């Protein structure tokens, strides 16, 4: 049994959760509640982490994406955006690095094919065997991601860009989304006929059963992007889950690729120990939906505002498809949750579900590290400033006023289609990546009850750890979901 234990905001509270016999989630939860977790769940993480992202993660990721396209060919590597200076020294280093990188890339690609063929194939696969294939896929993918470290010496041959910038002109965005500027509901209209969904064979892991879903995105601009047409979502059900248990369709943050990591603090690891069924969506441009020649999440900002619009609109419509599937599969209530980047998706689902059929309206909403004003995120958020996006926007002919013509497609507006008493908001008071005050504005505009608003003493990057240390927001969500039954 899980009991909600009231306490002061930001205070660590423990809840009795069922033992899960060595499951990765249990190990992550113990680590989060350890002294190390206490040290991480502090405001200092944001400035330190942001510096590391700007200095190392993004430049190394750009080199890594270039190496993927090169497929071991040195000349192709040097022709890619962000490649280091070409010269005798760099060629000697690059040759050795690319060989190791290419071996890891091929291994990851092969393991993914083996897993997907077994998971969605016509022949039954023992759940334990499929679980092992999934672990092998994740391990190979994690090792492939880790080859970023091999590229570290190349950072010093020249200044490596943070992204392969491809900001579209205002005319390009007008052609793609002009109809929605005056009528956003038309862009967020759900398909009359839902796409067919493939359901994988079940796989078992300690304490849980997993299935994967895949289907074609209903959003045409995403379908036209290489690697983004197929939607993947992982369904996690902890052992002993009652039939009427609540389901949360959850999204991740920018550059978070938990679908290709061996272990991570993902929605499944955070929510399933509390008695939720979790449908974890793989966002466009991320993980198994990464576009060739990019790293996970890169087009979201490197091709803004078009890349931003495609993801938020597309994932919102994909979420509607998953709500429809959950209604047909499970008896309990269905909520939509989003953290950081995917909180914009959750907010749009709450806003535009007013125009959707009743069955597609979520019973609850979980907003974590969210913002109601994309303008403030773009021009005041510390991550966007660190990336230097505004400079590239200006170079492509954008002004602040022109960008704001599109905010109606990104900002929540009007009364949500989910009752305020079923919306839970979690904010970090030290968050400057998605400024804390803009999240507060959503809570006030939507008249969220005080008991559904949680303000934790952390910034942005440490929020997942903070939620594993403090269960109150998640248990509050479970309580309002149970009331919705």
Secondary structure, 3 states (H helix, E strand, C coil): CCCCCCCCCCCCECCCCCCCCCCHHHHHHHHHCCHHHHHHCCCHHHHHHHHHHHHHHHHHHHHHHHHHHHCCCHHHHHCCCCCCCCCHHHHHHHHHHHHHHHHHHHHHHHHHHHHHHHHHCCCCCCHHHHHHHHHHHHHHHHHHHHHHHHHHHHHHCCCCCCCCCCCCCHHHHHHHHHHHHHCHHHHCCCCCCCCCCEECCCEEECCEEEEEEEEECCCHHHHCCCCCCEEEEEEEEECCCCCCCCEEEECCCCCCCHHHCCCCCCHHHHHHHHCCEEEEECCCCCHHHCCCCCCCCHHHHHCCCHHHHHHHHHHHHHHHHHHHHHHHHCCCCEEEEEECHHHHHHHHHHHHHHHCCHHHCCCEEEEECCCCCHHHHHHHCHHHHHHCHHHHHHHCCCCHHHHHCCHHHCCCCCCCCCCHHHEEEEEECCCCCCCHHHHHHHHHHCCCCHHHEEEECCCCCCHHHHHHHECHHHHHHHHHHHHHC
